[in-house]
Amino acid sequence: MEQRMVTKPMNNNSPYPVGMIQMLRKAVEKNASDVHLVPGDPPIFRLNREMVKQDMPVLKPYNLKELLAQVIKPHQIEALKKDLELDFSYSIPHVARFRGNVMFQRGTLAMALRVVPYEIPQLDDLGVLPGVRDLCFLPRGLVLVTGPTGSGKSTTLAAMIDIINKERKLNILTVEDPIEFLHSHKQSSVKQREVGFDTRSFPNALRHMLRHDPDVILIGEMRDLESIAIALTAAETGHLVFSTLHTQTAPLTINRIVDVFAEHQRDQIRQQLSSSLQAVLSQQLIPNIQGDGRILAMEFLKTSAAVRNLIREGKEHQLYSVMQASYATGMRTMDHSLVELFLAGKISRKEALEKCIDRTEVERLMDRRTTK
């Protein structure tokens, strides 16, 4: 474990001795996933899920202002003053990109930055389930990638968009807050819009995107009623739409979308969703058995006649039974995915049981397989 060393206090308002770019470079060198800056502590890197204080001076409130000014633009500082929080992105050429958020806490600034590799990962290298690649070749419909913060949703979507970009001749339009992975033009044409920089707001960008003749639309997050409604309409009218939600399972994803709308609209939304939804990928990143990295566990719901019927009738609680019975077609529940990773020796029993949905069922599957 890296230890924090005692450092001499700095003079009042003296510049912080480590520049922001130098600090971010160091984070990439150490393979950190996140950088946290908060007054009263030195910079902290998240290394293998642990918060590790670095051998740097303790941050003062004025240091946060100084460091922040090195990575954001004047108009973003004004937006921060107005909204008291800000999402932003920053790039160090040939090193990495960073997705940042700055907020106020106890009247002072605090900052967190997520490291985003420049290279877009290959879908096969992520450990996704068989059949996920096929979703990149759908002519239309809605594909959702869900999971908690830090579960790799953006990485999975970037890899899927990259496949489309390399293998199909289409017009791809993204709306992100902020842009994480940069896509160059390959077989397809790619336009990426960042909220706060290329457009005033998510709703405004979404209202105008259909005028740009897109074939594929990536919505960074379906965050409110308007963005969900536009995504459903776009998918229903012949576009292939990808987006994310912060939900943990496929049934909860369906519930979340429907519950956003008023009671009198829900039957119509269920009808739209049943006809346009193509797949829900719910994922978690689990520490591997060696303890030096994380591995993807994925739930995979593909739509079928039975799935569409359950969505229309509001019987999401029965979707898990359909997934369990449709293993041969490529569907997986999260619990089944965790059991497979455990039996393959990739994750520990403890981690599988901590991350599962139905502990009793997971224990039964593990014990039945290991006693054969």
Summary of the structure (lengths in Angstrom):
residues: 372
radius of gyration: 22.1
end to end distance: 39.9
largest distance: 69.0
contacts: 1152
relative contact order: 0.09
helix: 40%
strand: 24%
